[in-house]
Amino acid sequence: MKKIESRLCIIILVLLFLWPFLGNAADHDSVQLFTNGSIYIDEEKKVDNLLVINGVVKAINVSAEQHKDASIIDLNGSAAYPGFIDSHVHLMETGYFFYVGANLIGCNDSNSIAKVLADKVKSMPKNGTILGAGFSLQDYDNWSLEDLAKIDKVTGNRPAFLGDKLGHNAVINTAAMNSIGLTPATNVPIGGKMGVEDGRLTGMLRESAMTLPWNKMFAMFDGEDIKKGTRLMLKHWASIGYTGAVDLMGATGVRFMRPELFHEMEKGGTLPLRINYCYTIFNLSDVDDAAKYGGNDTDMVRFLGCKIFVDGAFAGGQAWTSWQNLQGNHGIQEIYTNDTGGPEKNLTRIVEKVEEYGMNMHYHVQGDLAIEAVLDALDKVVAEKGKLTGVHTLIHMGFPNDEQIERIKKFDSHVATTVQPAFWSVEDDTAYYYGKHNAQAYPIKKLIDSGIPVGISTDFSVSPPEYSPATMVISVAVTGGGDPKMHLPLSVREVVHGFTIGSTATTSRNDTGVLYPGYNADIVVYDQDLYSVPLDKFSKDNPKVLATYIGGRQVNKAANLKSN
């Protein structure tokens, strides 16, 4: 009996000691009530208010009298929506390039590129590496030794790596070629091409040929500069209407893996976006390397899986198509559908291994043959394993045919797509490559009407900065890129759905995309109801983003909102 009494005394003493701490935990629940505005919990349904506890939506349309302890978020007549997710973007590498490099957006020939570089070089140390990004050429194969000479003249002995806005082509100067030992005899990976004239390299590297200088040049980059550039880019994305992103962390031939920077920002409370990130793979063995990033997910930063390039850039004439383009070819393929190029380049084997690890995959497909290759590989895996476990996202979806859309539907939610309405405007000269076929490119409305999951994104920096705000994407989408006969316009509701539920479908998350009870309180607030704005009034600055919240935490300052 005495032993029992002794144990009870000990338990009581422990509870008395812990009680203040247990009480404080309960007392410090974060309770918020969003009210006094147009509050959408999906792309259609409106509610009077939103009760958020500890960053998660607890209830809707509650009695304010019963929640007097809540912090009141007075929307002051503005409009709130589930947080918008940019489901395909390159924030880390573009942030670094634009932070330390030359901004080449708007440059469309060697003269304009050289002019910008000449200004940049003035502020650089003599032994520095020159970076640049954003240029665009009508015909990349026309880059010549004369063009290279203009770049060499202003860059001198400093190695230079200049990426185009598509992320599929790059120019390096003679100093860079010499530093890495690149010659016309260098073996080029499948899908890649080096410009050669009179037996000499012109410095133009297309598609997977960019892998040849990249690894050595990546080692030269400064980690602090990457962090600063990334932080600036993330803050900007939060300011233009986004609460989340799928960061591809690389382009064709370029892998830019520093996810630890996202985790560092999250721990410091400075990460303004939910980040889902990918690992770019080029062959079967890369899948094992990608899997090493699994198991480190946090609330804000999650490893999504792999990304692979199946074909080349639509805007560069490299979409892999069943018909000949005006250059007299079928574009390029970056991968095989069987063992023709060896097991390492067999897409079916790659998909099988991705599925074994339980990862997801994003596929760059801009031509119908590229789409066909992915669907065939998925069919083979289903036939062998019985089902898919991961989410497989087809990126861009250029030139899909009706049969392929029906095939995608049969995979249910395990196959999603992501599209970029802004391409209707920023890639409006591609008839140069595709002629009459150009009218079938990017049939976004058809994809949405089919009922398959369709996420919407920017693919920055392919979409330049002025086309990246969510309201600018809406502006392009609702006008069909200014040519409704060429591109069937979308409704504002369809774009909002694409940025929320559609984009969430590409991440395999089940806690974002809507503001239903149990979901994260990721919210974007605009000064006007998007559904009441005249279609011709949407622009990069209108409506205005007042605030963004992630898990109820305000990450983008809102001057016009009141918290009580």
Secondary structure as a PSIPRED ss2 file (coil, helix, strand):
# PSIPRED VFORMAT (PSIPRED V4.0)

   1 M C   1.000  0.000  0.000
   2 K H   0.000  1.000  0.000
   3 K H   0.000  1.000  0.000
   4 I H   0.000  1.000  0.000
   5 E H   0.000  1.000  0.000
   6 S H   0.000  1.000  0.000
   7 R H   0.000  1.000  0.000
   8 L H   0.000  1.000  0.000
   9 C H   0.000  1.000  0.000
  10 I H   0.000  1.000  0.000
  11 I H   0.000  1.000  0.000
  12 I H   0.000  1.000  0.000
  13 L H   0.000  1.000  0.000
  14 V H   0.000  1.000  0.000
  15 L H   0.000  1.000  0.000
  16 L H   0.000  1.000  0.000
  17 F H   0.000  1.000  0.000
  18 L H   0.000  1.000  0.000
  19 W H   0.000  1.000  0.000
  20 P H   0.000  1.000  0.000
  21 F H   0.000  1.000  0.000
  22 L H   0.000  1.000  0.000
  23 G H   0.000  1.000  0.000
  24 N H   0.000  1.000  0.000
  25 A H   0.000  1.000  0.000
  26 A H   0.000  1.000  0.000
  27 D H   0.000  1.000  0.000
  28 H C   1.000  0.000  0.000
  29 D C   1.000  0.000  0.000
  30 S C   1.000  0.000  0.000
  31 V E   0.000  0.000  1.000
  32 Q E   0.000  0.000  1.000
  33 L E   0.000  0.000  1.000
  34 F E   0.000  0.000  1.000
  35 T E   0.000  0.000  1.000
  36 N E   0.000  0.000  1.000
  37 G E   0.000  0.000  1.000
  38 S E   0.000  0.000  1.000
  39 I E   0.000  0.000  1.000
  40 Y E   0.000  0.000  1.000
  41 I C   1.000  0.000  0.000
  42 D C   1.000  0.000  0.000
  43 E C   1.000  0.000  0.000
  44 E C   1.000  0.000  0.000
  45 K C   1.000  0.000  0.000
  46 K E   0.000  0.000  1.000
  47 V E   0.000  0.000  1.000
  48 D E   0.000  0.000  1.000
  49 N E   0.000  0.000  1.000
  50 L E   0.000  0.000  1.000
  51 L E   0.000  0.000  1.000
  52 V E   0.000  0.000  1.000
  53 I E   0.000  0.000  1.000
  54 N C   1.000  0.000  0.000
  55 G C   1.000  0.000  0.000
  56 V E   0.000  0.000  1.000
  57 V E   0.000  0.000  1.000
  58 K E   0.000  0.000  1.000
  59 A E   0.000  0.000  1.000
  60 I E   0.000  0.000  1.000
  61 N C   1.000  0.000  0.000
  62 V C   1.000  0.000  0.000
  63 S C   1.000  0.000  0.000
  64 A H   0.000  1.000  0.000
  65 E H   0.000  1.000  0.000
  66 Q H   0.000  1.000  0.000
  67 H H   0.000  1.000  0.000
  68 K C   1.000  0.000  0.000
  69 D C   1.000  0.000  0.000
  70 A C   1.000  0.000  0.000
  71 S E   0.000  0.000  1.000
  72 I E   0.000  0.000  1.000
  73 I E   0.000  0.000  1.000
  74 D E   0.000  0.000  1.000
  75 L C   1.000  0.000  0.000
  76 N C   1.000  0.000  0.000
  77 G C   1.000  0.000  0.000
  78 S C   1.000  0.000  0.000
  79 A E   0.000  0.000  1.000
  80 A E   0.000  0.000  1.000
  81 Y E   0.000  0.000  1.000
  82 P E   0.000  0.000  1.000
  83 G C   1.000  0.000  0.000
  84 F E   0.000  0.000  1.000
  85 I E   0.000  0.000  1.000
  86 D E   0.000  0.000  1.000
  87 S E   0.000  0.000  1.000
  88 H E   0.000  0.000  1.000
  89 V E   0.000  0.000  1.000
  90 H C   1.000  0.000  0.000
  91 L H   0.000  1.000  0.000
  92 M H   0.000  1.000  0.000
  93 E H   0.000  1.000  0.000
  94 T H   0.000  1.000  0.000
  95 G H   0.000  1.000  0.000
  96 Y H   0.000  1.000  0.000
  97 F H   0.000  1.000  0.000
  98 F H   0.000  1.000  0.000
  99 Y H   0.000  1.000  0.000
 100 V H   0.000  1.000  0.000
 101 G C   1.000  0.000  0.000
 102 A E   0.000  0.000  1.000
 103 N E   0.000  0.000  1.000
 104 L C   1.000  0.000  0.000
 105 I C   1.000  0.000  0.000
 106 G C   1.000  0.000  0.000
 107 C C   1.000  0.000  0.000
 108 N C   1.000  0.000  0.000
 109 D C   1.000  0.000  0.000
 110 S H   0.000  1.000  0.000
 111 N H   0.000  1.000  0.000
 112 S H   0.000  1.000  0.000
 113 I H   0.000  1.000  0.000
 114 A H   0.000  1.000  0.000
 115 K H   0.000  1.000  0.000
 116 V H   0.000  1.000  0.000
 117 L H   0.000  1.000  0.000
 118 A H   0.000  1.000  0.000
 119 D H   0.000  1.000  0.000
 120 K H   0.000  1.000  0.000
 121 V H   0.000  1.000  0.000
 122 K C   1.000  0.000  0.000
 123 S C   1.000  0.000  0.000
 124 M C   1.000  0.000  0.000
 125 P C   1.000  0.000  0.000
 126 K C   1.000  0.000  0.000
 127 N C   1.000  0.000  0.000
 128 G C   1.000  0.000  0.000
 129 T C   1.000  0.000  0.000
 130 I E   0.000  0.000  1.000
 131 L E   0.000  0.000  1.000
 132 G E   0.000  0.000  1.000
 133 A E   0.000  0.000  1.000
 134 G E   0.000  0.000  1.000
 135 F E   0.000  0.000  1.000
 136 S C   1.000  0.000  0.000
 137 L C   1.000  0.000  0.000
 138 Q C   1.000  0.000  0.000
 139 D C   1.000  0.000  0.000
 140 Y H   0.000  1.000  0.000
 141 D H   0.000  1.000  0.000
 142 N H   0.000  1.000  0.000
 143 W C   1.000  0.000  0.000
 144 S C   1.000  0.000  0.000
 145 L H   0.000  1.000  0.000
 146 E H   0.000  1.000  0.000
 147 D H   0.000  1.000  0.000
 148 L H   0.000  1.000  0.000
 149 A H   0.000  1.000  0.000
 150 K H   0.000  1.000  0.000
 151 I H   0.000  1.000  0.000
 152 D H   0.000  1.000  0.000
 153 K H   0.000  1.000  0.000
 154 V H   0.000  1.000  0.000
 155 T H   0.000  1.000  0.000
 156 G C   1.000  0.000  0.000
 157 N C   1.000  0.000  0.000
 158 R C   1.000  0.000  0.000
 159 P C   1.000  0.000  0.000
 160 A E   0.000  0.000  1.000
 161 F E   0.000  0.000  1.000
 162 L E   0.000  0.000  1.000
 163 G E   0.000  0.000  1.000
 164 D E   0.000  0.000  1.000
 165 K C   1.000  0.000  0.000
 166 L C   1.000  0.000  0.000
 167 G C   1.000  0.000  0.000
 168 H C   1.000  0.000  0.000
 169 N E   0.000  0.000  1.000
 170 A E   0.000  0.000  1.000
 171 V E   0.000  0.000  1.000
 172 I E   0.000  0.000  1.000
 173 N C   1.000  0.000  0.000
 174 T H   0.000  1.000  0.000
 175 A H   0.000  1.000  0.000
 176 A H   0.000  1.000  0.000
 177 M H   0.000  1.000  0.000
 178 N H   0.000  1.000  0.000
 179 S H   0.000  1.000  0.000
 180 I H   0.000  1.000  0.000
 181 G C   1.000  0.000  0.000
 182 L C   1.000  0.000  0.000
 183 T C   1.000  0.000  0.000
 184 P C   1.000  0.000  0.000
 185 A C   1.000  0.000  0.000
 186 T C   1.000  0.000  0.000
 187 N C   1.000  0.000  0.000
 188 V C   1.000  0.000  0.000
 189 P C   1.000  0.000  0.000
 190 I C   1.000  0.000  0.000
 191 G C   1.000  0.000  0.000
 192 G C   1.000  0.000  0.000
 193 K E   0.000  0.000  1.000
 194 M E   0.000  0.000  1.000
 195 G E   0.000  0.000  1.000
 196 V E   0.000  0.000  1.000
 197 E E   0.000  0.000  1.000
 198 D C   1.000  0.000  0.000
 199 G C   1.000  0.000  0.000
 200 R E   0.000  0.000  1.000
 201 L E   0.000  0.000  1.000
 202 T E   0.000  0.000  1.000
 203 G E   0.000  0.000  1.000
 204 M E   0.000  0.000  1.000
 205 L E   0.000  0.000  1.000
 206 R E   0.000  0.000  1.000
 207 E H   0.000  1.000  0.000
 208 S H   0.000  1.000  0.000
 209 A H   0.000  1.000  0.000
 210 M H   0.000  1.000  0.000
 211 T H   0.000  1.000  0.000
 212 L H   0.000  1.000  0.000
 213 P H   0.000  1.000  0.000
 214 W H   0.000  1.000  0.000
 215 N H   0.000  1.000  0.000
 216 K H   0.000  1.000  0.000
 217 M H   0.000  1.000  0.000
 218 F H   0.000  1.000  0.000
 219 A C   1.000  0.000  0.000
 220 M C   1.000  0.000  0.000
 221 F C   1.000  0.000  0.000
 222 D C   1.000  0.000  0.000
 223 G H   0.000  1.000  0.000
 224 E H   0.000  1.000  0.000
 225 D H   0.000  1.000  0.000
 226 I H   0.000  1.000  0.000
 227 K H   0.000  1.000  0.000
 228 K H   0.000  1.000  0.000
 229 G H   0.000  1.000  0.000
 230 T H   0.000  1.000  0.000
 231 R H   0.000  1.000  0.000
 232 L H   0.000  1.000  0.000
 233 M H   0.000  1.000  0.000
 234 L H   0.000  1.000  0.000
 235 K H   0.000  1.000  0.000
 236 H H   0.000  1.000  0.000
 237 W H   0.000  1.000  0.000
 238 A H   0.000  1.000  0.000
 239 S H   0.000  1.000  0.000
 240 I C   1.000  0.000  0.000
 241 G C   1.000  0.000  0.000
 242 Y E   0.000  0.000  1.000
 243 T E   0.000  0.000  1.000
 244 G E   0.000  0.000  1.000
 245 A E   0.000  0.000  1.000
 246 V E   0.000  0.000  1.000
 247 D E   0.000  0.000  1.000
 248 L C   1.000  0.000  0.000
 249 M C   1.000  0.000  0.000
 250 G E   0.000  0.000  1.000
 251 A E   0.000  0.000  1.000
 252 T C   1.000  0.000  0.000
 253 G C   1.000  0.000  0.000
 254 V E   0.000  0.000  1.000
 255 R E   0.000  0.000  1.000
 256 F C   1.000  0.000  0.000
 257 M C   1.000  0.000  0.000
 258 R C   1.000  0.000  0.000
 259 P H   0.000  1.000  0.000
 260 E H   0.000  1.000  0.000
 261 L H   0.000  1.000  0.000
 262 F H   0.000  1.000  0.000
 263 H H   0.000  1.000  0.000
 264 E H   0.000  1.000  0.000
 265 M H   0.000  1.000  0.000
 266 E H   0.000  1.000  0.000
 267 K H   0.000  1.000  0.000
 268 G C   1.000  0.000  0.000
 269 G C   1.000  0.000  0.000
 270 T C   1.000  0.000  0.000
 271 L C   1.000  0.000  0.000
 272 P C   1.000  0.000  0.000
 273 L C   1.000  0.000  0.000
 274 R E   0.000  0.000  1.000
 275 I E   0.000  0.000  1.000
 276 N E   0.000  0.000  1.000
 277 Y E   0.000  0.000  1.000
 278 C E   0.000  0.000  1.000
 279 Y E   0.000  0.000  1.000
 280 T E   0.000  0.000  1.000
 281 I E   0.000  0.000  1.000
 282 F C   1.000  0.000  0.000
 283 N C   1.000  0.000  0.000
 284 L C   1.000  0.000  0.000
 285 S C   1.000  0.000  0.000
 286 D H   0.000  1.000  0.000
 287 V H   0.000  1.000  0.000
 288 D H   0.000  1.000  0.000
 289 D H   0.000  1.000  0.000
 290 A H   0.000  1.000  0.000
 291 A H   0.000  1.000  0.000
 292 K C   1.000  0.000  0.000
 293 Y C   1.000  0.000  0.000
 294 G C   1.000  0.000  0.000
 295 G C   1.000  0.000  0.000
 296 N C   1.000  0.000  0.000
 297 D C   1.000  0.000  0.000
 298 T C   1.000  0.000  0.000
 299 D C   1.000  0.000  0.000
 300 M C   1.000  0.000  0.000
 301 V E   0.000  0.000  1.000
 302 R E   0.000  0.000  1.000
 303 F E   0.000  0.000  1.000
 304 L E   0.000  0.000  1.000
 305 G E   0.000  0.000  1.000
 306 C E   0.000  0.000  1.000
 307 K E   0.000  0.000  1.000
 308 I E   0.000  0.000  1.000
 309 F E   0.000  0.000  1.000
 310 V C   1.000  0.000  0.000
 311 D E   0.000  0.000  1.000
 312 G C   1.000  0.000  0.000
 313 A C   1.000  0.000  0.000
 314 F H   0.000  1.000  0.000
 315 A H   0.000  1.000  0.000
 316 G H   0.000  1.000  0.000
 317 G C   1.000  0.000  0.000
 318 Q C   1.000  0.000  0.000
 319 A C   1.000  0.000  0.000
 320 W C   1.000  0.000  0.000
 321 T C   1.000  0.000  0.000
 322 S C   1.000  0.000  0.000
 323 W C   1.000  0.000  0.000
 324 Q C   1.000  0.000  0.000
 325 N C   1.000  0.000  0.000
 326 L C   1.000  0.000  0.000
 327 Q C   1.000  0.000  0.000
 328 G C   1.000  0.000  0.000
 329 N C   1.000  0.000  0.000
 330 H C   1.000  0.000  0.000
 331 G C   1.000  0.000  0.000
 332 I C   1.000  0.000  0.000
 333 Q E   0.000  0.000  1.000
 334 E C   1.000  0.000  0.000
 335 I C   1.000  0.000  0.000
 336 Y E   0.000  0.000  1.000
 337 T C   1.000  0.000  0.000
 338 N C   1.000  0.000  0.000
 339 D H   0.000  1.000  0.000
 340 T H   0.000  1.000  0.000
 341 G H   0.000  1.000  0.000
 342 G C   1.000  0.000  0.000
 343 P H   0.000  1.000  0.000
 344 E H   0.000  1.000  0.000
 345 K H   0.000  1.000  0.000
 346 N E   0.000  0.000  1.000
 347 L H   0.000  1.000  0.000
 348 T H   0.000  1.000  0.000
 349 R H   0.000  1.000  0.000
 350 I H   0.000  1.000  0.000
 351 V H   0.000  1.000  0.000
 352 E H   0.000  1.000  0.000
 353 K H   0.000  1.000  0.000
 354 V H   0.000  1.000  0.000
 355 E H   0.000  1.000  0.000
 356 E H   0.000  1.000  0.000
 357 Y C   1.000  0.000  0.000
 358 G C   1.000  0.000  0.000
 359 M C   1.000  0.000  0.000
 360 N E   0.000  0.000  1.000
 361 M E   0.000  0.000  1.000
 362 H E   0.000  0.000  1.000
 363 Y E   0.000  0.000  1.000
 364 H E   0.000  0.000  1.000
 365 V E   0.000  0.000  1.000
 366 Q C   1.000  0.000  0.000
 367 G C   1.000  0.000  0.000
 368 D H   0.000  1.000  0.000
 369 L H   0.000  1.000  0.000
 370 A H   0.000  1.000  0.000
 371 I H   0.000  1.000  0.000
 372 E H   0.000  1.000  0.000
 373 A H   0.000  1.000  0.000
 374 V H   0.000  1.000  0.000
 375 L H   0.000  1.000  0.000
 376 D H   0.000  1.000  0.000
 377 A H   0.000  1.000  0.000
 378 L H   0.000  1.000  0.000
 379 D H   0.000  1.000  0.000
 380 K H   0.000  1.000  0.000
 381 V H   0.000  1.000  0.000
 382 V H   0.000  1.000  0.000
 383 A H   0.000  1.000  0.000
 384 E H   0.000  1.000  0.000
 385 K H   0.000  1.000  0.000
 386 G C   1.000  0.000  0.000
 387 K C   1.000  0.000  0.000
 388 L C   1.000  0.000  0.000
 389 T C   1.000  0.000  0.000
 390 G C   1.000  0.000  0.000
 391 V C   1.000  0.000  0.000
 392 H E   0.000  0.000  1.000
 393 T E   0.000  0.000  1.000
 394 L E   0.000  0.000  1.000
 395 I E   0.000  0.000  1.000
 396 H E   0.000  0.000  1.000
 397 M C   1.000  0.000  0.000
 398 G C   1.000  0.000  0.000
 399 F C   1.000  0.000  0.000
 400 P C   1.000  0.000  0.000
 401 N C   1.000  0.000  0.000
 402 D H   0.000  1.000  0.000
 403 E H   0.000  1.000  0.000
 404 Q H   0.000  1.000  0.000
 405 I H   0.000  1.000  0.000
 406 E H   0.000  1.000  0.000
 407 R H   0.000  1.000  0.000
 408 I H   0.000  1.000  0.000
 409 K H   0.000  1.000  0.000
 410 K H   0.000  1.000  0.000
 411 F C   1.000  0.000  0.000
 412 D H   0.000  1.000  0.000
 413 S H   0.000  1.000  0.000
 414 H H   0.000  1.000  0.000
 415 V E   0.000  0.000  1.000
 416 A E   0.000  0.000  1.000
 417 T E   0.000  0.000  1.000
 418 T E   0.000  0.000  1.000
 419 V E   0.000  0.000  1.000
 420 Q C   1.000  0.000  0.000
 421 P C   1.000  0.000  0.000
 422 A C   1.000  0.000  0.000
 423 F H   0.000  1.000  0.000
 424 W H   0.000  1.000  0.000
 425 S H   0.000  1.000  0.000
 426 V H   0.000  1.000  0.000
 427 E C   1.000  0.000  0.000
 428 D C   1.000  0.000  0.000
 429 D C   1.000  0.000  0.000
 430 T C   1.000  0.000  0.000
 431 A H   0.000  1.000  0.000
 432 Y H   0.000  1.000  0.000
 433 Y H   0.000  1.000  0.000
 434 Y H   0.000  1.000  0.000
 435 G H   0.000  1.000  0.000
 436 K H   0.000  1.000  0.000
 437 H H   0.000  1.000  0.000
 438 N H   0.000  1.000  0.000
 439 A H   0.000  1.000  0.000
 440 Q H   0.000  1.000  0.000
 441 A C   1.000  0.000  0.000
 442 Y C   1.000  0.000  0.000
 443 P C   1.000  0.000  0.000
 444 I H   0.000  1.000  0.000
 445 K H   0.000  1.000  0.000
 446 K H   0.000  1.000  0.000
 447 L H   0.000  1.000  0.000
 448 I H   0.000  1.000  0.000
 449 D H   0.000  1.000  0.000
 450 S H   0.000  1.000  0.000
 451 G C   1.000  0.000  0.000
 452 I C   1.000  0.000  0.000
 453 P C   1.000  0.000  0.000
 454 V E   0.000  0.000  1.000
 455 G E   0.000  0.000  1.000
 456 I E   0.000  0.000  1.000
 457 S C   1.000  0.000  0.000
 458 T C   1.000  0.000  0.000
 459 D C   1.000  0.000  0.000
 460 F C   1.000  0.000  0.000
 461 S C   1.000  0.000  0.000
 462 V C   1.000  0.000  0.000
 463 S C   1.000  0.000  0.000
 464 P C   1.000  0.000  0.000
 465 P H   0.000  1.000  0.000
 466 E H   0.000  1.000  0.000
 467 Y H   0.000  1.000  0.000
 468 S C   1.000  0.000  0.000
 469 P C   1.000  0.000  0.000
 470 A H   0.000  1.000  0.000
 471 T H   0.000  1.000  0.000
 472 M H   0.000  1.000  0.000
 473 V H   0.000  1.000  0.000
 474 I H   0.000  1.000  0.000
 475 S H   0.000  1.000  0.000
 476 V H   0.000  1.000  0.000
 477 A H   0.000  1.000  0.000
 478 V H   0.000  1.000  0.000
 479 T C   1.000  0.000  0.000
 480 G H   0.000  1.000  0.000
 481 G H   0.000  1.000  0.000
 482 G H   0.000  1.000  0.000
 483 D C   1.000  0.000  0.000
 484 P C   1.000  0.000  0.000
 485 K C   1.000  0.000  0.000
 486 M C   1.000  0.000  0.000
 487 H C   1.000  0.000  0.000
 488 L C   1.000  0.000  0.000
 489 P C   1.000  0.000  0.000
 490 L C   1.000  0.000  0.000
 491 S C   1.000  0.000  0.000
 492 V H   0.000  1.000  0.000
 493 R H   0.000  1.000  0.000
 494 E H   0.000  1.000  0.000
 495 V H   0.000  1.000  0.000
 496 V H   0.000  1.000  0.000
 497 H H   0.000  1.000  0.000
 498 G H   0.000  1.000  0.000
 499 F H   0.000  1.000  0.000
 500 T H   0.000  1.000  0.000
 501 I H   0.000  1.000  0.000
 502 G H   0.000  1.000  0.000
 503 S H   0.000  1.000  0.000
 504 T H   0.000  1.000  0.000
 505 A H   0.000  1.000  0.000
 506 T C   1.000  0.000  0.000
 507 T C   1.000  0.000  0.000
 508 S C   1.000  0.000  0.000
 509 R C   1.000  0.000  0.000
 510 N C   1.000  0.000  0.000
 511 D C   1.000  0.000  0.000
 512 T C   1.000  0.000  0.000
 513 G C   1.000  0.000  0.000
 514 V C   1.000  0.000  0.000
 515 L C   1.000  0.000  0.000
 516 Y C   1.000  0.000  0.000
 517 P C   1.000  0.000  0.000
 518 G C   1.000  0.000  0.000
 519 Y C   1.000  0.000  0.000
 520 N E   0.000  0.000  1.000
 521 A C   1.000  0.000  0.000
 522 D C   1.000  0.000  0.000
 523 I E   0.000  0.000  1.000
 524 V E   0.000  0.000  1.000
 525 V E   0.000  0.000  1.000
 526 Y E   0.000  0.000  1.000
 527 D C   1.000  0.000  0.000
 528 Q C   1.000  0.000  0.000
 529 D C   1.000  0.000  0.000
 530 L H   0.000  1.000  0.000
 531 Y H   0.000  1.000  0.000
 532 S H   0.000  1.000  0.000
 533 V C   1.000  0.000  0.000
 534 P C   1.000  0.000  0.000
 535 L H   0.000  1.000  0.000
 536 D H   0.000  1.000  0.000
 537 K H   0.000  1.000  0.000
 538 F C   1.000  0.000  0.000
 539 S E   0.000  0.000  1.000
 540 K C   1.000  0.000  0.000
 541 D C   1.000  0.000  0.000
 542 N E   0.000  0.000  1.000
 543 P C   1.000  0.000  0.000
 544 K C   1.000  0.000  0.000
 545 V E   0.000  0.000  1.000
 546 L E   0.000  0.000  1.000
 547 A E   0.000  0.000  1.000
 548 T E   0.000  0.000  1.000
 549 Y E   0.000  0.000  1.000
 550 I E   0.000  0.000  1.000
 551 G C   1.000  0.000  0.000
 552 G C   1.000  0.000  0.000
 553 R E   0.000  0.000  1.000
 554 Q E   0.000  0.000  1.000
 555 V E   0.000  0.000  1.000
 556 N E   0.000  0.000  1.000
 557 K C   1.000  0.000  0.000
 558 A C   1.000  0.000  0.000
 559 A C   1.000  0.000  0.000
 560 N C   1.000  0.000  0.000
 561 L C   1.000  0.000  0.000
 562 K E   0.000  0.000  1.000
 563 S E   0.000  0.000  1.000
 564 N C   1.000  0.000  0.000
